[in-house]
Amino acid sequence: MPSRILGISAFYHDSAAALVIDGEIVAAAQEERFTRKKHDAAFPLHAVRYCLDEAGIAPEDVDHVVFYEKPFVKFERLLETYLAFAPQGYQSFRLAVPLWLKEKLFQKRLLRESLDKVDAGVNWEEKLLFTDHHQSHAASAFFASPFEEAAILTLDGVGEWTTTSYGVGRGNNLDILREIQFPHSIGLLYSAFTYYTGFKVNSGEYKVMGLAPYGEPKYAAEIFDHLVDLKDDGSYRLDLRYFNYCTGLTMTTERFHELFGGPPRKPDELLDQRHMDLAASIQKATEEIVLRLTRSVAKESGSQNLCLAGGVALNCVANGKILRDGKFRNIWIQPAAGDAGGAVGAALAAYHQFEGGQRRASGRADRMRGSYLGPSYTQADIERRLKDAGGRFAVVGDDELITRTVDALAGEKAVGWFQGRMEFGPRSLGARSILGDPRSATMQKSLNLRVKYRESFRPFAPAVLREDVADWFELDGDSPYMLLIADVIERRRRQMTAAEKLLFGIDKLNVPRSDIPAVTHIDYSARVQTVHRDTNPRFHELLTAFKHRTGCPVLVNTSFNVRGEPIVCTPEDAFRCFMGSEIEVLVVGNCILRKEDQDPSLKLDYKNAFALD
């Protein structure tokens, strides 16, 4: 009988479900894509149903349901933290206790009741297993990687107690060797600056990373002099007098505000150079901590391979620094590195470590299937759904589809691109993407303001044919999940004039800096996605055709959504986003829709439809 294991991440943020059959990841999806509520933390009922439907199995066929962390241990940490700091934080303690009792202390019962909504006739109690939070992260990194053996580093805010862990994986064995525990956390340190610069904790960290190149790391010394005691081996401790996350309802204290020159920025306040310098400073400090950790891990493990997971592993600037540091020959980062990926890790941990299932690593291809693990739709289903939504479309053959899409892109139109199985993780990778011409000097600003309705400083990523990546970027390797930063190569750059260099912050972004200005950040860096024929043949074909037409094997690739909206999941979601933004062309399966052909009464106002993310 095959082994069928359902992994679940829920009740904090980015709930998700994943199904592993005989060690193979068959399906995985985040709940937000179905409920249309960004970072949805609820039990992933829709995602669970999708995973079972995708595999064609009934709920009773599931052997184990594995939750990605141990709720009682987490409750213990919350309780001990408040006791350690008492009487400070009594008000937040009083408010939190009823929620804790429901969601932490009795989470097993909550899980069982939630699973009953999938099928009340199944005895879920006997199927339930629990993994440690960082064990889930580590398992998602190593067991899904292409490596037979590797060092493993997990970095996030906090699980039960652990915030940073180092381990080694060999075959189907995974051993965690060292940990740093709460309240000392690189993830929470970064989130403190996310909060302080006016962005949302647990979702705005990537904005801080994108803002960093506009500033100078003027406050890095203050961070290391006051906030972090960093050792040579990468271990660290935080001075908790500057932070309020242990017992308070905010991230930082007055002492923190005095050190950095004022109160936190309100979300609606304009960004100034100080905020940019703060972003640059915490980014530089994070890179230094991570590099000391990876150098120590390389020395201790002796491995040439490194696997990364946890929310901090989504910091692609730091990842690029690790790669260029050269202490590891090969680096593999879990594409769903945050808590959603814990569902995959929990299921893989149960298969390999609880059941003792054997693992066969190829040494080349990973087991994430390009991260295309979500729902797909047949052509007939797409046509029916679009027609019911009121869409007016043409159905064309494969060759014409590619030709007409290239025509639109070369004409500097924004194209909604909806093909095959939806991506798992926070990045659109050519299945649910908005595409544009990277050669356009106005595309970056246009997409941000007219299509994404978001801050104009936000950079876009290039999708590039794997075989051409080294001809455009300082990278000669795989980056299929858009998790590595590399600079545009020298001969593709345009040097800024002395006058242009004097421009303030964001004004610099409007100065073309390369042959592909729409995906070149102000420091000449880019968050590269390499596109591979074996995992996404249609997207590879589109890039190849665009290269034949223009000489450029690169496209702007950004997620198919507007600010605050989850990435689209269904053809209807895609049509609504198309009609609610200024995307000019929508390509869904073999259907092509032009904005000018649509019923104007179906136009939506997406600009203010979603809350700030």
C-alpha positions as CSV (number, residue, x, y, z in Angstrom):
1,M,0.0,0.0,0.0
2,P,1.3,3.5,-0.8
3,S,2.1,5.9,2.0
4,R,-0.2,8.9,1.9
5,I,0.8,11.8,4.3
6,L,-1.0,15.1,4.6
7,G,1.0,18.0,6.0
8,I,-0.7,21.1,7.5
9,S,0.5,24.5,8.5
10,A,-2.1,26.7,10.2
11,F,-3.2,29.2,12.9
12,Y,-0.3,31.7,12.6
13,H,0.0,33.0,9.1
14,D,0.2,31.6,5.6
15,S,-1.8,28.4,6.3
16,A,-1.1,25.6,3.7
17,A,-1.6,21.9,3.0
18,A,0.6,19.5,1.2
19,L,0.2,15.9,0.2
20,V,3.2,13.5,0.0
21,I,2.6,10.0,-1.5
22,D,5.5,7.5,-1.2
23,G,7.9,10.4,-0.6
24,E,6.8,12.4,-3.7
25,I,5.2,15.8,-3.3
26,V,2.0,15.4,-5.2
27,A,0.2,18.7,-4.4
28,A,0.6,21.8,-2.2
29,A,-1.2,25.1,-1.9
30,Q,-1.8,28.0,0.4
31,E,-5.2,28.7,1.8
32,E,-5.1,32.4,0.9
33,R,-5.3,31.5,-2.8
34,F,-8.8,29.9,-2.3
35,T,-10.2,32.3,0.3
36,R,-8.7,35.4,-1.3
37,K,-7.6,36.6,2.1
38,K,-3.9,37.5,2.1
39,H,-1.8,35.5,4.6
40,D,-4.9,33.6,5.7
41,A,-4.1,31.9,9.0
42,A,-7.3,29.8,9.2
43,F,-7.3,26.0,9.0
44,P,-6.5,25.3,5.3
45,L,-9.8,23.5,4.5
46,H,-9.8,24.4,0.8
47,A,-6.2,23.6,0.4
48,V,-6.7,20.2,2.0
49,R,-9.6,19.4,-0.3
50,Y,-7.6,20.5,-3.3
51,C,-4.7,18.2,-2.4
52,L,-7.0,15.2,-1.9
53,D,-8.8,15.9,-5.2
54,E,-5.6,16.4,-7.1
55,A,-4.4,12.9,-6.0
56,G,-7.8,11.4,-6.5
57,I,-8.0,9.9,-3.0
58,A,-10.6,10.0,-0.3
59,P,-10.0,11.4,3.2
60,E,-10.0,7.9,4.8
61,D,-7.1,7.0,2.5
62,V,-4.8,9.4,4.3
63,D,-2.4,7.5,6.6
64,H,-1.1,10.4,8.7
65,V,-2.0,14.1,9.1
66,V,1.1,16.0,10.3
67,F,1.0,19.4,11.9
68,Y,4.1,21.5,11.3
69,E,4.8,22.4,15.0
70,K,4.1,21.3,18.5
71,P,1.3,23.5,20.0
72,F,1.8,22.6,23.6
73,V,5.5,23.4,23.5
74,K,4.7,26.8,21.9
75,F,2.2,27.5,24.6
76,E,4.9,26.6,27.2
77,R,7.2,29.2,25.6
78,L,4.5,31.9,25.6
79,L,3.7,31.2,29.2
80,E,7.4,31.1,30.4
81,T,8.2,34.3,28.5
82,Y,5.4,36.2,30.3
83,L,6.5,34.7,33.7
84,A,10.1,35.7,33.0
85,F,9.1,39.3,32.3
86,A,6.3,39.7,34.9
87,P,4.7,42.0,35.8
88,Q,5.7,43.8,32.6
89,G,3.2,43.1,29.8
90,Y,0.3,42.0,32.0
91,Q,-2.3,43.8,29.8
92,S,-1.2,41.9,26.7
93,F,-1.0,38.7,28.7
94,R,-4.6,39.2,29.9
95,L,-5.8,39.8,26.4
96,A,-3.9,36.8,25.0
97,V,-4.9,34.1,27.4
98,P,-8.4,33.3,26.1
99,L,-7.0,33.0,22.5
100,W,-4.0,30.8,23.7
101,L,-6.3,28.5,25.6
102,K,-8.4,28.0,22.4
103,E,-5.7,27.9,19.8
104,K,-2.5,26.7,21.5
105,L,-3.3,24.6,24.5
106,F,-6.3,22.8,22.9
107,Q,-5.0,22.9,19.3
108,K,-5.2,19.2,18.9
109,R,-8.9,19.3,19.5
110,L,-9.2,22.3,17.1
111,L,-7.3,20.4,14.5
112,R,-9.6,17.4,14.9
113,E,-12.7,19.5,14.7
114,S,-11.3,21.3,11.6
115,L,-10.5,17.9,9.9
116,D,-14.1,16.8,10.6
117,K,-15.2,19.5,8.1
118,V,-13.2,17.5,5.5
119,D,-14.9,14.3,6.5
120,A,-16.6,13.7,9.9
121,G,-16.6,10.0,9.4
122,V,-12.8,9.6,9.7
123,N,-11.1,9.0,13.0
124,W,-8.6,11.8,12.6
125,E,-7.3,11.5,16.2
126,E,-5.4,8.3,15.4
127,K,-3.9,9.8,12.2
128,L,-2.5,13.0,13.9
129,L,1.2,13.6,14.3
130,F,3.2,16.7,15.2
131,T,6.7,17.8,14.2
132,D,8.9,20.5,15.7
133,H,8.6,23.8,13.8
134,H,12.2,24.0,12.8
135,Q,12.3,20.2,12.1
136,S,9.5,21.0,9.5
137,H,11.6,23.8,8.0
138,A,14.8,21.7,7.9
139,A,12.9,18.7,6.4
140,S,11.3,21.0,3.7
141,A,14.8,22.2,2.8
142,F,16.8,18.9,2.9
143,F,14.4,16.2,1.9
144,A,13.1,18.3,-1.1
145,S,16.6,19.2,-2.2
146,P,18.6,17.4,-4.9
147,F,21.4,16.5,-2.4
148,E,22.2,13.1,-0.9
149,E,24.0,15.0,1.9
150,A,24.0,18.6,3.0
151,A,24.3,21.1,5.8
152,I,21.0,22.7,6.8
153,L,20.4,26.1,8.2
154,T,16.9,27.4,9.2
155,L,16.3,31.0,10.2
156,D,13.0,32.6,11.1
157,G,11.2,34.7,13.7
158,V,10.4,31.8,16.2
159,G,8.9,28.4,16.2
160,E,8.2,26.8,19.6
161,W,11.5,28.0,21.1
162,T,14.0,27.8,18.2
163,T,14.8,30.8,16.0
164,T,17.9,29.5,14.2
165,S,19.0,25.9,13.7
166,Y,21.9,24.1,12.1
167,G,21.7,20.4,11.1
168,V,23.1,17.8,8.8
169,G,21.1,15.6,6.4
170,R,22.2,12.3,4.9
171,G,19.9,10.0,3.0
172,N,16.7,9.8,5.0
173,N,18.4,11.0,8.2
174,L,18.2,14.6,9.5
175,D,19.9,15.7,12.7
176,I,19.6,19.1,14.3
177,L,23.0,19.8,15.9
178,R,22.8,23.4,17.3
179,E,20.0,25.9,18.0
180,I,19.6,29.6,19.0
181,Q,16.4,30.1,21.0
182,F,13.8,32.8,21.6
183,P,13.9,35.6,22.4
184,H,17.2,35.9,20.4
185,S,16.1,35.9,16.8
186,I,17.5,37.3,13.5
187,G,14.0,37.1,12.0
188,L,12.5,39.2,14.8
189,L,15.4,41.7,14.6
190,Y,14.6,42.2,10.9
191,S,10.9,42.4,11.7
192,A,11.6,45.1,14.4
193,F,13.0,47.3,11.6
194,T,10.1,46.3,9.3
195,Y,7.8,47.7,12.0
196,Y,9.9,50.7,12.7
197,T,10.1,51.7,9.0
198,G,6.3,51.6,8.8
199,F,5.6,48.2,7.1
200,K,3.6,45.2,8.3
201,V,5.5,42.5,10.3
202,N,5.4,39.1,8.6
203,S,4.6,40.5,5.2
204,G,6.6,43.7,4.7
205,E,10.1,42.4,5.3
206,Y,10.7,42.1,1.5
207,K,9.8,45.8,1.2
208,V,12.6,46.6,3.6
209,M,15.0,44.5,1.5
210,G,13.8,46.3,-1.7
211,L,14.2,49.7,-0.1
212,A,17.8,49.0,1.2
213,P,19.7,49.8,-2.0
214,Y,18.4,53.4,-1.9
215,G,20.1,54.0,1.4
216,E,23.6,53.8,3.1
217,P,24.1,51.5,6.0
218,K,24.8,54.4,8.3
219,Y,23.2,52.7,11.4
220,A,24.9,49.3,11.0
221,A,27.4,50.2,13.8
222,E,24.6,51.1,16.1
223,I,22.9,47.8,15.5
224,F,26.1,45.9,16.4
225,D,27.1,48.2,19.2
226,H,23.6,48.2,20.9
227,L,21.2,45.6,19.6
228,V,23.2,42.5,18.7
229,D,26.1,40.8,20.3
230,L,27.5,38.8,17.4
231,K,30.2,36.2,17.8
232,D,32.7,35.0,15.2
233,D,30.8,31.7,14.7
234,G,27.5,33.6,13.9
235,S,25.9,32.9,17.2
236,Y,24.2,36.1,18.6
237,R,22.2,37.6,21.5
238,L,19.9,40.6,21.4
239,D,19.7,43.3,24.0
240,L,16.1,42.9,24.9
241,R,15.8,46.4,26.4
242,Y,15.4,47.7,22.8
243,F,12.6,45.3,21.9
244,N,9.0,44.9,23.0
245,Y,7.9,41.6,21.2
246,C,8.4,39.4,24.3
247,T,5.4,40.8,26.2
248,G,4.2,43.9,24.3
249,L,1.9,44.5,21.4
250,T,4.6,46.3,19.4
251,M,8.1,45.3,18.2
252,T,10.3,48.2,19.6
253,T,10.7,50.2,22.8
254,E,11.4,53.9,23.5
255,R,15.0,53.1,23.9
256,F,15.1,51.8,20.3
257,H,13.3,54.9,19.1
258,E,15.8,57.2,20.9
259,L,18.7,55.3,19.4
260,F,17.5,55.7,15.8
261,G,16.2,59.2,16.0
262,G,12.4,59.2,16.5
263,P,9.2,57.2,16.6
264,P,8.2,54.5,14.1
265,R,7.1,55.7,10.7
266,K,3.3,55.5,10.2
267,P,2.2,53.5,7.2
268,D,0.8,56.5,5.4
269,E,3.9,58.8,6.0
270,L,6.3,59.4,3.2
271,L,9.5,57.5,3.1
272,D,12.6,59.7,3.5
273,Q,16.4,59.1,3.3
274,R,16.6,58.1,7.0
275,H,14.2,55.2,6.4
276,M,16.2,54.1,3.4
277,D,19.4,54.2,5.5
278,L,17.7,52.2,8.2
279,A,16.7,49.6,5.6
280,A,20.2,49.4,4.3
281,S,21.6,49.1,7.8
282,I,19.4,46.2,8.9
283,Q,20.0,44.5,5.5
284,K,23.8,44.8,6.0
285,A,23.6,43.6,9.6
286,T,21.5,40.6,8.5
287,E,24.0,39.7,5.8
288,E,26.9,39.8,8.2
289,I,25.1,37.5,10.7
290,V,24.0,35.1,8.0
291,L,27.5,35.0,6.5
292,R,29.2,34.2,9.8
293,L,26.6,31.5,10.4
294,T,27.2,29.9,7.0
295,R,31.0,30.1,7.2
296,S,30.8,28.4,10.6
297,V,28.4,25.7,9.3
298,A,30.6,25.1,6.3
299,K,33.6,24.6,8.5
300,E,31.9,22.4,11.1
301,S,29.9,20.2,8.6
302,G,32.6,19.9,5.9
303,S,29.8,19.7,3.4
304,Q,29.8,21.3,-0.1
305,N,26.0,21.6,-0.1
306,L,23.8,23.9,1.9
307,C,20.0,23.8,2.3
308,L,18.1,26.9,3.6
309,A,14.6,27.4,4.9
310,G,12.7,29.6,7.3
311,G,11.4,33.1,6.5
312,V,14.8,34.7,6.5
313,A,15.8,32.4,3.7
314,L,13.5,34.4,1.5
315,N,16.0,37.3,1.8
316,C,17.4,36.7,-1.7
317,V,20.1,39.5,-1.3
318,A,21.6,37.6,1.6
319,N,21.3,34.3,-0.4
320,G,23.3,35.8,-3.2
321,K,26.0,36.9,-0.8
322,I,26.2,33.3,0.6
323,L,26.6,31.9,-3.0
324,R,29.3,34.4,-3.9
325,D,31.1,33.9,-0.6
326,G,32.1,30.5,-2.0
327,K,32.1,28.4,1.2
328,F,29.5,26.1,-0.3
329,R,29.7,24.8,-3.9
330,N,25.9,24.3,-4.1
331,I,23.0,26.1,-2.4
332,W,19.4,25.0,-2.5
333,I,16.6,27.2,-0.9
334,Q,13.1,25.9,-0.3
335,P,10.9,28.0,-2.5
336,A,8.2,28.1,0.2
337,A,10.7,28.9,2.8
338,G,8.2,30.5,5.2
339,D,5.6,28.9,7.3
340,A,3.5,27.7,4.3
341,G,6.5,25.4,3.4
342,G,6.2,23.8,6.9
343,A,3.3,21.8,5.5
344,V,5.6,20.2,2.9
345,G,8.4,19.7,5.5
346,A,6.0,18.1,8.1
347,A,4.8,15.6,5.6
348,L,8.3,14.8,4.3
349,A,9.6,14.5,7.9
350,A,6.9,12.0,8.7
351,Y,7.7,9.9,5.6
352,H,11.4,9.8,6.0
353,Q,11.9,10.0,9.7
354,F,8.7,8.5,11.2
355,E,8.0,5.9,8.6
356,G,11.7,5.4,7.6
357,G,10.9,5.9,3.9
358,Q,14.0,5.7,1.7
359,R,15.1,8.8,-0.2
360,R,16.7,8.8,-3.7
361,A,18.4,12.1,-4.4
362,S,19.2,12.8,-8.0
363,G,22.1,15.2,-7.3
364,R,20.6,17.5,-10.0
365,A,16.8,17.9,-9.9
366,D,15.0,18.7,-6.7
367,R,11.6,17.3,-5.7
368,M,9.5,20.5,-5.8
369,R,8.6,20.1,-9.5
370,G,9.5,23.7,-10.2
371,S,7.1,24.6,-7.3
372,Y,4.1,24.0,-9.7
373,L,2.1,22.1,-7.2
374,G,-1.2,23.9,-7.2
375,P,-4.5,23.6,-9.2
376,S,-4.6,23.6,-13.0
377,Y,-7.6,23.8,-15.3
378,T,-8.5,22.1,-18.6
379,Q,-9.0,24.3,-21.7
380,A,-12.8,23.4,-21.7
381,D,-13.0,24.4,-18.1
382,I,-11.2,27.7,-18.7
383,E,-13.5,28.6,-21.6
384,R,-16.6,27.9,-19.5
385,R,-15.3,29.8,-16.5
386,L,-14.3,32.9,-18.6
387,K,-17.6,32.9,-20.4
388,D,-19.6,32.7,-17.2
389,A,-17.5,35.6,-15.8
390,G,-18.5,37.7,-18.9
391,G,-15.1,37.6,-20.6
392,R,-14.8,38.1,-24.4
393,F,-11.9,36.0,-25.8
394,A,-10.4,34.3,-28.8
395,V,-9.3,30.7,-28.7
396,V,-6.1,30.1,-30.6
397,G,-3.6,27.3,-31.3
398,D,-0.3,27.0,-29.4
399,D,1.9,28.7,-32.0
400,E,-0.5,31.7,-32.5
401,L,-0.8,32.0,-28.7
402,I,3.0,32.5,-28.4
403,T,3.1,34.8,-31.4
404,R,0.3,37.1,-30.2
405,T,1.7,37.2,-26.6
406,V,5.1,38.2,-28.0
407,D,3.4,40.9,-30.1
408,A,1.8,42.3,-27.0
409,L,5.0,42.2,-24.9
410,A,7.1,43.8,-27.7
411,G,4.4,46.5,-27.9
412,E,5.1,47.3,-24.2
413,K,1.8,46.0,-23.0
414,A,1.3,44.4,-19.6
415,V,0.3,40.7,-20.0
416,G,-1.5,38.6,-17.5
417,W,-0.2,35.0,-18.0
418,F,-2.1,32.1,-16.5
419,Q,-0.9,28.6,-17.5
420,G,-0.7,25.2,-15.9
421,R,-0.5,24.4,-12.2
422,M,-0.3,27.3,-9.8
423,E,2.9,28.0,-7.9
424,F,3.4,27.0,-4.3
425,G,5.2,29.7,-2.2
426,P,5.3,33.5,-2.4
427,R,6.7,33.9,-5.9
428,S,5.0,33.8,-9.3
429,L,7.2,31.7,-11.5
430,G,5.5,31.8,-14.9
431,A,2.2,30.1,-14.1
432,R,0.3,33.0,-12.5
433,S,2.4,36.0,-13.6
434,I,2.2,39.5,-15.0
435,L,4.8,39.9,-17.7
436,G,6.4,42.9,-19.4
437,D,9.2,44.0,-21.7
438,P,12.4,44.5,-19.5
439,R,14.0,46.8,-22.2
440,S,11.4,49.4,-21.6
441,A,12.6,52.4,-19.6
442,T,9.1,53.1,-18.3
443,M,7.9,49.5,-17.6
444,Q,9.0,49.4,-13.9
445,K,7.2,52.6,-12.9
446,S,4.2,51.8,-15.1
447,L,3.6,48.3,-13.7
448,N,4.0,49.5,-10.1
449,L,1.6,52.5,-10.4
450,R,-0.9,51.4,-13.1
451,V,-1.1,47.6,-12.6
452,K,0.2,46.6,-9.1
453,Y,-1.0,49.8,-7.4
454,R,2.0,49.7,-5.0
455,E,5.0,51.7,-3.9
456,S,7.1,52.9,-6.9
457,F,10.4,51.9,-5.3
458,R,9.6,48.2,-5.6
459,P,11.9,46.3,-8.0
460,F,10.7,43.7,-10.5
461,A,12.4,40.4,-11.2
462,P,13.7,39.1,-14.5
463,A,12.7,35.7,-15.8
464,V,15.5,34.5,-18.1
465,L,16.2,31.4,-20.2
466,R,18.5,29.1,-18.1
467,E,20.8,28.7,-21.1
468,D,21.3,32.4,-21.4
469,V,21.5,33.5,-17.8
470,A,25.3,34.0,-17.7
471,D,25.1,36.2,-20.8
472,W,23.0,38.8,-18.9
473,F,23.8,38.3,-15.2
474,E,26.7,37.5,-12.9
475,L,25.3,34.0,-12.3
476,D,26.1,30.8,-14.0
477,G,23.8,28.4,-12.2
478,D,20.2,27.6,-11.5
479,S,17.9,30.0,-9.7
480,P,14.5,28.5,-10.6
481,Y,12.7,30.0,-7.6
482,M,13.7,33.7,-7.8
483,L,15.6,33.4,-4.5
484,L,19.1,34.6,-5.6
485,I,20.3,38.1,-6.3
486,A,22.9,38.6,-9.1
487,D,24.2,41.8,-10.7
488,V,23.6,42.6,-14.4
489,I,26.9,41.9,-16.2
490,E,29.2,44.8,-16.9
491,R,28.7,45.0,-20.7
492,R,24.9,45.2,-20.3
493,R,25.1,48.1,-17.9
494,R,24.8,51.8,-18.5
495,Q,26.9,53.9,-16.1
496,M,25.2,56.8,-14.4
497,T,26.4,60.3,-14.9
498,A,27.7,62.4,-12.1
499,A,24.4,64.4,-12.1
500,E,22.3,61.2,-12.0
501,K,24.3,59.9,-9.1
502,L,23.3,63.0,-7.1
503,L,19.6,62.3,-7.5
504,F,17.7,61.5,-4.3
505,G,16.7,57.9,-3.5
506,I,13.8,56.8,-5.6
507,D,14.4,59.4,-8.4
508,K,17.5,57.3,-9.3
509,L,15.2,54.4,-10.2
510,N,13.9,56.4,-13.2
511,V,17.4,56.5,-14.7
512,P,18.0,53.6,-17.1
513,R,20.9,51.6,-15.8
514,S,21.2,48.7,-18.2
515,D,19.9,47.2,-21.4
516,I,17.0,45.8,-19.2
517,P,16.2,48.8,-17.0
518,A,12.8,47.4,-15.9
519,V,14.5,44.6,-13.9
520,T,17.7,46.4,-12.9
521,H,17.7,47.8,-9.3
522,I,19.6,51.0,-8.6
523,D,22.7,49.0,-7.5
524,Y,22.6,47.0,-10.8
525,S,21.3,43.9,-9.0
526,A,18.3,41.7,-10.1
527,R,16.3,38.9,-8.4
528,V,16.9,36.3,-11.1
529,Q,14.5,33.4,-12.1
530,T,16.0,30.9,-14.4
531,V,13.4,29.3,-16.6
532,H,13.8,25.6,-17.4
533,R,12.3,23.7,-20.3
534,D,11.6,20.6,-18.2
535,T,9.6,22.3,-15.5
536,N,7.7,25.0,-17.5
537,P,7.9,24.2,-21.2
538,R,5.3,26.9,-22.3
539,F,6.9,29.7,-20.4
540,H,10.3,28.6,-21.8
541,E,8.8,28.6,-25.3
542,L,7.5,32.2,-24.7
543,L,10.9,33.4,-23.6
544,T,12.5,31.7,-26.6
545,A,10.1,33.4,-29.0
546,F,10.7,36.8,-27.3
547,K,14.4,36.3,-27.7
548,H,14.0,35.4,-31.4
549,R,12.0,38.6,-32.0
550,T,14.0,41.0,-29.9
551,G,17.4,39.4,-29.1
552,C,16.5,39.5,-25.4
553,P,15.8,36.2,-23.5
554,V,14.5,38.1,-20.5
555,L,11.0,39.1,-19.4
556,V,9.7,41.1,-16.4
557,N,8.0,38.6,-14.2
558,T,5.8,39.8,-11.3
559,S,3.1,38.1,-9.4
560,F,-0.4,38.1,-10.9
561,N,-2.2,40.2,-8.3
562,V,-2.5,43.8,-7.1
563,R,-1.2,45.1,-3.8
564,G,-2.8,43.4,-0.9
565,E,-4.4,40.6,-3.0
566,P,-3.3,37.0,-3.0
567,I,-1.9,35.7,-6.3
568,V,-4.7,34.6,-8.5
569,C,-5.8,30.9,-8.4
570,T,-8.7,30.4,-10.8
571,P,-9.5,31.8,-14.3
572,E,-12.2,33.9,-12.7
573,D,-9.6,35.5,-10.3
574,A,-7.4,36.3,-13.3
575,F,-10.3,37.9,-15.2
576,R,-11.3,40.0,-12.2
577,C,-7.7,41.2,-11.7
578,F,-7.5,41.9,-15.4
579,M,-10.7,44.0,-15.3
580,G,-9.7,45.7,-12.0
581,S,-6.3,46.9,-13.2
582,E,-4.7,48.3,-16.3
583,I,-3.3,45.0,-17.6
584,E,-3.9,45.3,-21.4
585,V,-3.8,41.6,-22.4
586,L,-4.8,38.4,-20.6
587,V,-3.7,34.9,-21.7
588,V,-5.4,32.0,-19.9
589,G,-4.6,28.6,-21.3
590,N,-5.2,29.1,-25.1
591,C,-7.6,32.0,-24.6
592,I,-6.5,35.5,-25.3
593,L,-8.5,38.5,-24.0
594,R,-7.8,42.2,-25.0
595,K,-9.0,44.9,-22.6
596,E,-10.6,46.9,-25.4
597,D,-12.8,44.0,-26.3
598,Q,-14.3,43.6,-22.9
599,D,-17.7,44.8,-21.6
600,P,-16.9,48.1,-19.9
601,S,-19.6,47.5,-17.3
602,L,-17.5,44.7,-15.9
603,K,-14.6,47.1,-15.1
604,L,-13.7,46.9,-11.4
605,D,-11.8,49.3,-9.1
606,Y,-9.0,47.1,-7.7
607,K,-6.9,50.2,-6.7
608,N,-8.6,50.4,-3.3
609,A,-10.1,46.9,-3.1
610,F,-7.5,45.4,-0.9
611,A,-5.8,46.4,2.4
612,L,-2.2,47.5,2.5
613,D,0.1,44.5,2.7
